[in-house]
Amino acid sequence: MSKKLDYSKKILKILSEKPAVLLSEIQDPLHSSPLAGGGSVTYFHNKNNLQDKVNKYAITRSLKNLKDAGFIENISSGKNSYARLTKDGRKKVNSINLESDTAVVNTSWDGNWRIVLLDLPESRKAERESLRYLLKKAGFVCLKNSAWISPYPFEFMFYNIKKDLNLTNELVIIVTNKIDEITETEIKNIFGM
């Protein structure tokens, strides 16, 4: 994994935990930064001044690339400049979380089915495709055109996506322990249960 990508992921993670973060806290490798994991630790300080400059440059480039990609936006307030996630940035964070090797999901079935109903018009096709991609990554299978089902407990992630993207009427999340026997048998076969 490239360092630039690593910086980008770290920056997105930091911004996902707060409404906004001072740019100076992210950019300055000699500063006590959230990239260090918080606290008073300086995170990339090295006796080699050149390495500090390289790290600062990489962080600055990562910030610029994230902004150019539409994942973050800069906000000025008085003398301070802040960075915060955009809607696309929140989608990216959710996607990264799904792809993470450290994402722990209980794969033992608790007897509940998670059903997600997705109804986005053709005019929002890109958003619809992104959500379908996330559903597939989360282990959902398509029941019918806009209905997805999974035994895995990802409903909270999709609830957060619904809230973050203001999909009040377009995304419905159902958790149930009852579906018809024929469908349940077919779905259990798909999931190897």
N, C-alpha and C positions, 0 to 999 in steps of 0.2 A: 504494500500500500504506500503510495507516495505521501511525503510529509504534507504537501499542499492539501491533499484530500483529508489527511488526518487533522490539519488545522481547521479546515472547513467544517468537518463533523464536530470538532470540539466547540467551535464558535456557535454552530447551530444548537448544540446541546445546552450551552450556557444561556443562549437567548430563549430557549424553550422553557427555562426555569424562572424567568423574570419577565415583566412587561417590557422593560428596556434596560440596556446596560450602557454605561459611559464608554465611548469609543476608546478613550485613553486607557481604560482598564483592560481592554482587549489588546490594544496595539503595542503597548510598551513592554518589551520582554524583561526589563529591569524593574518593572513595577510589580507590586503584589497584585496578581491578576487572577481572574476566575479560571484562566487556562491552566493555572497551577493547581487547581482544585480548591481554591479559596485560602483563607488564612493569611499569614504574613510571609509565606514562602515565596521567594522569587524563583520563577520556574525555569527560565532558560539562561540564567546567569552563568556565565562561563568565564574563566580567566582569559579566554581568547575573545577579545573585543570584536574580531571579525565574525565569529559565530553569532554573537548577539545581534550584529547588524543583519546577518543573513536571516536569522529568526524573525526579526522585526519586519524585514522586507517580505518574507513568506506570509506572515500574518496579515500585513497590509494588502498583499495581492489576493489572499483568500477572501478578505473582506470585500475587496473590489469585485472579485468574481462572483461572490454570493449576491452582491447588490445588482450586478449586471444580469445575473440569472433570474432576478426578481424574488429571491428568497429572503432578503433583508432590505430594510429601508433606513435611511439616516434621518434623524430628527434633531433640529437645533432648538435649544431652549436657553436663551440668554447667552452666556459664555460657553456653555457645555454642548457637546454633540453626543447624541445617543444612537444606538442601533437597536432595531427591534425586528422581529419576524413578521413577514407578510403572510397572507393566507397560503400562498404557494410554499413559503418557508415552513409553515406548520405541516403541510402535506409531506414535504421532504423529510422533516424530522420523524414523522410517523413511519415513512417508508424505511428510513435508516434504522429505526427501532425494530421493525419487522425483520430486517436483514441481519441484524446484530447476532453474533455468536453467543452473546451473553443474554439474549432475550430468552427468559425462562417461561415456558408455558406448560401448565399442567396438562399432560396428554391423557390422563386417566379420566374417563367419562363420568361426569357427576349426574347423569340421567337427564340433563337439560339440553335442548337443542337451541342454538342461536340462529335466528332467521333475520336476515337483513333484506328489506324491500327498498330498492333504489329506483327512483323515478325522476330522472333528469332529462329535459328535452334535448332535441338534436342541437339546438343553439348552444348547449353547454356540453357538447360532446367530449371535449378534452378533459373536463372535470369528471365526467361520467367514466371515461376510460381510466383515469387515474384511480378512481374509487374501485373500479373492477379489478385493477391490478393489485391494489391493497387487499381486497377481499381474497383474491387468489393466493397472495403471499401469506395471508393469515390462515390459509387452509380451508376456506369456504369453497363449496362447489355450487354451481348454478343449477337450481331446481327448474325454474322457468325463466323467461326473458329477464325479469328484474328481481327475481327472488333467489337469495343465496342462503345456504344452510351450512352449519358446522357444529360439531360437538365441543369445540374448543372455546375456552372462556375469553374471547376477544371483544365481548360486547362493550366493555368500558372504553376500549380504544376507539371503537366506532361511535360511542356516545360522545367522546371528546371531539372527534372529527365533526360530528353533526353540530356540536355547539360552536366549535372554532370556525367552521365554514358557513354557519347560519343556515343549515339545511333542514329547517323546521318541518317542512311538509314533504321534502324530497327524499328523506331517509328515515325509514321506520325500523326500529330494532325490537325484535320479539324474542323473549326467552321463555321456552315452554318445555314441559316434559311429555306433552301429548301431540302426536301426529298419527295419521291413519296407519294401520299395521302394514299395508302393502308398501307405502312410501317409506316407512321406517325400516323395513327389511331391506329395501333397495339402497337406502342411504347408509345403513350399517355395513352392507357389502362394499360400498364405495370406500368407506373409511376403514375397512378391515376389522370390523368389530364383531 
